[in-house]
Amino acid sequence: MLSDPFNLILLLTAAFAAGALNAVAGGGSFLTLPALVFTGMPTVTANATGTVALLPGYASGAWGFREDLEAPPGLSLRALTALSLIGGATGATLLLLTDDRTFSRIVPWLLLAATILFAVGPMLLSKLKNHQTGHASAKKSAAGLLAVSIYGGYFNGGLGILLLALFGLLGQTSLNAMNGIKNVVSALLTAIAVGIYAWGGVVAWPQALVMMIAATAGGYFGARIARRIPAPVLRASIVATGLIMTALFFLRG
């Protein structure tokens, strides 16, 4: 696929833009997954390959917030690490057990859910912040994190918003702490998921490595450009992209 200049340019552009978006707002998977599928890649492989491409962004984000790390109420950092790894591994295993035809039918709904989450994310987080009702129990905290981690290991779209919403529900109030632990959880569950994808043979490594380089560059250089765009305009553009990609996948199926 990389021998086709059009496909190569498409993947490089999508990955660069995805890296930039993830650095400032999120929504990178709205670009990487469709780009890979539109080059002719099976959807399960495209999902796994796109996740590999965006892994460095999660790792660098976790490092950037290392001084703000604070586990949400009801969870220690050790428990959070274990649950993230278990959930990511479970989700990745479920993806390997899903045949491509079935996943192709699920993808439009996952993209739609991720788009809606991204669209309502700020409003949801604002309401959670203004209506804190105390801290959740350890069991509820663990169950919530495990569920979201399984989702993230299966499909990465909308993961950041889900994690921020979860931490708000659990009683965490510091946005920096929430962002810090969100990046740690994302990096942990994605790292183990990528390992399982690789073991299962569903990663297209040439495309993954090319896109990884482009996404990393996008996160560094593209973020400077993206920050000049007004936040509402940027968010609306990402939501519009998500809706267009969702519609295309529904029509394709």
C-alpha positions as CSV (number, residue, x, y, z in Angstrom):
1,M,0.0,0.0,0.0
2,L,2.9,2.4,0.7
3,S,4.1,1.9,-2.9
4,D,1.1,4.0,-4.0
5,P,2.1,7.7,-3.7
6,F,-1.5,8.7,-3.0
7,N,-1.9,6.3,-0.1
8,L,1.4,7.3,1.3
9,I,0.5,11.0,1.2
10,L,-2.9,10.2,2.7
11,L,-1.5,8.3,5.6
12,L,1.2,10.9,6.3
13,T,-1.3,13.8,6.2
14,A,-3.8,12.0,8.4
15,A,-1.2,11.0,11.0
16,F,0.3,14.4,11.1
17,A,-3.1,16.1,11.6
18,A,-4.1,13.4,14.1
19,G,-0.9,14.1,16.2
20,A,-1.6,17.8,16.2
21,L,-5.3,17.3,17.2
22,N,-4.5,14.9,20.0
23,A,-1.9,17.4,21.3
24,V,-4.5,20.2,21.7
25,A,-8.0,18.7,21.7
26,G,-8.2,15.0,20.9
27,G,-10.0,13.3,18.0
28,G,-7.0,12.0,16.1
29,S,-8.6,8.6,15.6
30,F,-11.3,10.3,13.5
31,L,-8.6,10.7,10.9
32,T,-6.2,7.7,11.3
33,L,-8.8,4.9,11.2
34,P,-10.7,6.1,8.1
35,A,-7.4,6.9,6.2
36,L,-6.2,3.4,6.8
37,V,-9.5,1.8,5.8
38,F,-9.8,3.9,2.7
39,T,-6.4,2.6,1.5
40,G,-7.9,-0.9,1.5
41,M,-6.9,-2.1,4.9
42,P,-9.3,-4.4,6.8
43,T,-11.0,-2.6,9.7
44,V,-9.6,-4.7,12.5
45,T,-6.0,-4.2,11.2
46,A,-6.7,-0.5,10.6
47,N,-7.9,0.0,14.1
48,A,-4.9,-1.7,15.6
49,T,-2.4,0.0,13.3
50,G,-3.9,3.5,14.0
51,T,-3.6,2.8,17.7
52,V,0.0,1.9,17.3
53,A,0.7,5.1,15.4
54,L,-0.7,7.3,18.2
55,L,0.9,5.5,21.1
56,P,4.0,7.9,21.4
57,G,1.5,10.8,21.9
58,Y,0.1,9.1,25.0
59,A,3.5,8.4,26.4
60,S,4.7,12.0,25.8
61,G,1.5,13.4,27.3
62,A,2.0,11.2,30.4
63,W,5.6,12.5,30.8
64,G,4.5,16.1,30.4
65,F,2.0,15.8,33.3
66,R,4.3,13.7,35.5
67,E,4.3,16.4,38.2
68,D,0.6,16.4,38.4
69,L,-0.1,12.7,38.8
70,E,-2.7,12.0,41.4
71,A,-4.9,8.9,41.5
72,P,-8.7,9.5,41.6
73,P,-10.5,8.9,44.9
74,G,-10.8,5.3,45.8
75,L,-7.8,4.1,43.8
76,S,-4.1,3.9,44.5
77,L,-1.6,4.4,41.6
78,R,-0.8,0.7,41.9
79,A,-4.4,-0.3,41.5
80,L,-4.9,2.1,38.7
81,T,-1.9,0.7,36.9
82,A,-3.1,-2.9,37.3
83,L,-6.7,-2.1,36.2
84,S,-5.5,-0.2,33.2
85,L,-3.3,-3.0,32.0
86,I,-5.9,-5.7,32.7
87,G,-8.6,-3.6,30.9
88,G,-6.4,-2.8,27.9
89,A,-5.4,-6.4,27.5
90,T,-9.0,-7.6,27.8
91,G,-10.2,-5.1,25.2
92,A,-7.3,-5.9,22.8
93,T,-8.1,-9.7,23.2
94,L,-11.8,-9.0,22.4
95,L,-10.7,-7.2,19.2
96,L,-8.6,-10.2,18.1
97,L,-11.7,-12.4,18.7
98,T,-13.9,-10.1,16.5
99,D,-13.9,-11.0,12.8
100,D,-13.5,-8.2,10.3
101,R,-17.0,-8.4,9.0
102,T,-18.5,-7.9,12.4
103,F,-16.1,-5.1,13.4
104,S,-16.9,-3.3,10.1
105,R,-20.5,-3.2,11.3
106,I,-19.6,-2.0,14.7
107,V,-17.1,0.7,13.6
108,P,-19.7,3.3,12.5
109,W,-21.5,3.1,15.8
110,L,-18.2,3.4,17.7
111,L,-17.3,6.4,15.6
112,L,-20.7,8.0,16.2
113,A,-20.4,7.4,20.0
114,A,-16.9,8.8,20.0
115,T,-18.1,11.9,18.1
116,I,-21.0,12.5,20.4
117,L,-18.7,12.1,23.4
118,F,-16.3,14.6,21.9
119,A,-19.1,17.1,21.1
120,V,-20.7,17.0,24.6
121,G,-17.4,16.5,26.5
122,P,-16.9,20.1,27.7
123,M,-20.5,20.4,28.8
124,L,-20.4,17.0,30.6
125,L,-17.2,17.9,32.4
126,S,-18.6,21.3,33.4
127,K,-21.8,19.7,34.9
128,L,-19.7,17.1,36.7
129,K,-17.5,19.8,38.2
130,N,-20.6,21.8,39.4
131,H,-22.5,18.9,40.8
132,Q,-19.9,17.0,42.8
133,T,-21.6,14.6,45.2
134,G,-18.6,13.2,47.0
135,H,-16.2,10.4,46.3
136,A,-17.1,7.1,44.9
137,S,-16.3,3.8,46.7
138,A,-13.2,1.8,45.8
139,K,-15.3,-0.9,44.1
140,K,-17.1,1.6,41.9
141,S,-13.9,3.4,41.1
142,A,-12.3,0.1,40.1
143,A,-15.3,-1.1,38.1
144,G,-15.5,2.2,36.2
145,L,-11.8,2.3,35.3
146,L,-11.8,-1.3,34.3
147,A,-14.8,-0.8,32.0
148,V,-13.3,2.3,30.3
149,S,-9.9,0.5,29.9
150,I,-11.6,-2.4,28.2
151,Y,-13.2,0.0,25.8
152,G,-9.9,1.7,25.2
153,G,-8.1,-1.6,24.4
154,Y,-10.9,-2.4,21.9
155,F,-11.3,1.0,20.3
156,N,-9.4,4.1,21.2
157,G,-11.8,6.7,19.9
158,G,-13.2,9.0,22.6
159,L,-11.1,7.4,25.3
160,G,-9.8,10.7,26.7
161,I,-13.2,12.2,27.2
162,L,-14.5,9.0,28.8
163,L,-11.6,9.0,31.2
164,L,-12.0,12.6,32.2
165,A,-15.7,12.1,32.7
166,L,-15.0,9.0,34.9
167,F,-12.5,10.8,37.0
168,G,-15.0,13.7,37.5
169,L,-17.6,11.2,38.6
170,L,-15.2,9.6,41.0
171,G,-14.7,13.0,42.7
172,Q,-11.5,14.3,41.3
173,T,-11.5,18.1,40.9
174,S,-8.1,19.2,39.7
175,L,-8.1,19.4,35.9
176,N,-4.3,19.0,35.7
177,A,-4.5,15.9,37.9
178,M,-7.3,14.5,35.7
179,N,-5.3,15.2,32.5
180,G,-2.1,13.7,34.0
181,I,-3.7,10.5,35.1
182,K,-5.8,10.3,31.9
183,N,-2.5,10.3,29.9
184,V,-1.0,7.7,32.2
185,V,-4.0,5.3,31.9
186,S,-4.2,5.9,28.1
187,A,-0.4,5.1,27.7
188,L,-0.6,2.0,29.9
189,L,-3.7,0.4,28.3
190,T,-2.6,1.3,24.8
191,A,0.9,-0.1,25.3
192,I,-0.3,-3.5,26.4
193,A,-3.0,-3.5,23.7
194,V,-0.4,-2.8,21.1
195,G,1.6,-5.7,22.4
196,I,-1.4,-8.0,22.0
197,Y,-2.2,-6.6,18.6
198,A,1.4,-7.4,17.5
199,W,1.2,-10.9,19.0
200,G,-2.1,-11.4,17.1
201,G,-0.6,-10.3,13.8
202,V,-3.1,-7.5,13.2
203,V,-0.7,-4.6,12.9
204,A,0.5,-3.4,9.5
205,W,4.0,-2.4,10.7
206,P,5.2,-0.4,7.6
207,Q,2.1,1.9,7.8
208,A,2.2,2.0,11.6
209,L,5.8,3.2,11.7
210,V,5.4,5.8,8.9
211,M,2.3,7.1,10.6
212,M,4.0,7.1,14.0
213,I,6.7,9.4,12.8
214,A,4.2,11.7,11.1
215,A,1.9,11.7,14.2
216,T,4.9,12.5,16.5
217,A,5.9,15.4,14.2
218,G,2.3,16.6,14.1
219,G,2.1,16.6,17.9
220,Y,5.1,18.9,18.1
221,F,4.8,21.2,15.1
222,G,1.1,20.9,14.2
223,A,0.0,21.8,17.7
224,R,1.6,25.2,17.3
225,I,-0.6,25.8,14.3
226,A,-3.7,24.3,15.9
227,R,-3.3,26.6,18.9
228,R,-3.8,29.6,16.7
229,I,-7.3,28.4,15.7
230,P,-10.1,29.5,18.1
231,A,-11.0,26.6,20.3
232,P,-14.7,26.6,19.3
233,V,-13.8,26.5,15.6
234,L,-11.3,23.7,16.2
235,R,-13.7,21.6,18.2
236,A,-16.5,22.2,15.7
237,S,-14.2,21.1,12.9
238,I,-13.3,17.9,14.7
239,V,-16.9,17.1,15.4
240,A,-17.8,17.8,11.7
241,T,-15.0,15.5,10.6
242,G,-16.2,12.8,13.0
243,L,-19.8,13.0,11.7
244,I,-18.6,12.9,8.0
245,M,-16.4,9.9,8.7
246,T,-19.3,8.2,10.6
247,A,-21.6,8.8,7.7
248,L,-19.1,7.4,5.2
249,F,-18.7,4.2,7.2
250,F,-22.4,3.8,7.5
251,L,-22.8,4.2,3.7
252,R,-19.8,1.9,3.2
253,G,-21.4,-0.9,5.3
